[in-house]
Every structure is written in C-alpha cells, then in structure tokens.
Amino acid sequence: MKAIFEIILAIIFVISAENVSTIIYKKVKVESLTKIQNGLPPLSIFTEKLTR
C-alpha cells in the first residue's frame, strides 16, 4: 500500500513540475520579447563597468 501511495505522489509531482516549468517558460518568453522590443542598451556602458 505504501508503494502505491509513493508512486501516486511521484506522478503528481511530475505533473505539477511540468505545469510549473511551462508557466515559467511562458513568463520568461514574454519578458524576453518585451525586452527585445524595447531595444537593448549599448554594451559600451557594460564593458566600461567591467574594465574598471
């Protein structure tokens, strides 16, 4: 009985992890596209900060 319960919990965990990863993927995709549409700042400022 314990083994069946553990298998069911494992299946529930895999399904919920898949749903969460899909949600995270969609949010990252939307944020990335938004950032690309706004344009990226020049890399000279970033490079200057790294070389100080």
Residue frames as qw, qx, qy, qz and C-alpha x, y, z in Angstrom:
[[0.000, 0.885, 0.465, 0.000, 0.00, 0.00, 0.00],
 [0.319, -0.780, 0.107, 0.528, 2.87, 2.35, 0.84],
 [0.415, -0.115, 0.595, 0.679, 4.50, 1.69, -2.56],
 [0.199, 0.638, 0.649, 0.363, 1.29, 2.57, -4.41],
 [0.171, -0.930, -0.246, 0.215, 0.97, 5.79, -2.43],
 [0.402, -0.582, 0.329, 0.626, 4.58, 6.73, -3.26],
 [0.372, 0.202, 0.674, 0.606, 4.01, 6.04, -6.96],
 [0.064, 0.825, 0.536, 0.165, 0.91, 8.24, -6.96],
 [0.282, -0.875, -0.020, 0.393, 2.79, 11.02, -5.21],
 [0.451, -0.292, 0.503, 0.677, 5.63, 10.75, -7.74],
 [0.277, 0.491, 0.664, 0.491, 3.18, 11.04, -10.64],
 [0.092, -0.928, -0.358, 0.049, 1.52, 14.07, -9.05],
 [0.409, -0.702, 0.189, 0.551, 4.94, 15.66, -8.50],
 [0.426, 0.000, 0.599, 0.678, 5.98, 15.12, -12.14],
 [0.152, 0.702, 0.603, 0.347, 2.72, 16.57, -13.47],
 [0.210, -0.938, -0.204, 0.184, 2.90, 19.62, -11.21],
 [0.468, -0.511, 0.333, 0.640, 6.57, 20.19, -12.04],
 [0.374, 0.289, 0.629, 0.617, 5.71, 20.10, -15.75],
 [0.009, 0.863, 0.476, 0.168, 2.95, 22.67, -15.24],
 [0.361, -0.848, 0.010, 0.388, 5.21, 24.97, -13.25],
 [0.484, -0.263, 0.473, 0.688, 8.00, 24.74, -15.82],
 [0.279, 0.554, 0.613, 0.489, 5.53, 25.58, -18.60],
 [0.137, -0.944, -0.299, 0.033, 4.35, 28.66, -16.71],
 [0.454, -0.683, 0.223, 0.528, 7.93, 29.79, -16.05],
 [0.488, 0.085, 0.584, 0.643, 8.85, 29.22, -19.71],
 [0.167, 0.761, 0.529, 0.338, 5.93, 31.36, -20.90],
 [0.260, -0.938, -0.121, 0.195, 6.77, 34.21, -18.50],
 [0.510, -0.474, 0.381, 0.608, 10.44, 34.21, -19.47],
 [0.422, 0.343, 0.616, 0.570, 9.49, 34.19, -23.15],
 [0.031, 0.899, 0.404, 0.165, 7.13, 37.16, -22.73],
 [0.376, -0.855, 0.074, 0.348, 9.71, 39.14, -20.73],
 [0.554, -0.201, 0.499, 0.635, 12.42, 38.37, -23.30],
 [0.320, 0.558, 0.575, 0.506, 10.25, 39.50, -26.19],
 [0.140, -0.955, -0.260, 0.030, 9.30, 42.66, -24.30],
 [0.480, -0.675, 0.249, 0.502, 12.95, 43.47, -23.66],
 [0.501, 0.085, 0.579, 0.638, 13.83, 42.86, -27.31],
 [0.178, 0.778, 0.512, 0.319, 11.01, 45.15, -28.46],
 [0.262, -0.944, -0.075, 0.187, 12.24, 47.94, -26.16],
 [0.534, 0.736, -0.307, 0.281, 15.75, 47.58, -27.52],
 [0.838, -0.320, -0.195, 0.397, 18.95, 46.69, -25.79],
 [0.165, -0.955, 0.154, 0.192, 21.29, 49.32, -24.34],
 [0.567, 0.684, -0.444, 0.116, 24.73, 49.68, -25.88],
 [0.918, -0.218, -0.238, 0.232, 27.36, 47.34, -24.49],
 [0.407, 0.558, -0.292, 0.661, 29.90, 50.14, -24.04],
 [0.434, -0.649, 0.240, -0.577, 28.48, 51.04, -20.60],
 [0.958, -0.268, 0.039, -0.098, 28.60, 47.41, -19.50],
 [0.827, 0.297, -0.186, 0.441, 32.14, 46.99, -20.85],
 [0.104, 0.691, -0.287, 0.655, 33.25, 50.15, -19.10],
 [0.677, -0.574, 0.208, -0.411, 31.94, 48.84, -15.76],
 [0.992, -0.066, -0.020, 0.101, 33.77, 45.54, -16.26],
 [0.700, 0.419, -0.184, 0.549, 37.13, 47.14, -17.05],
 [0.197, -0.839, 0.193, -0.469, 37.22, 49.48, -14.04]]
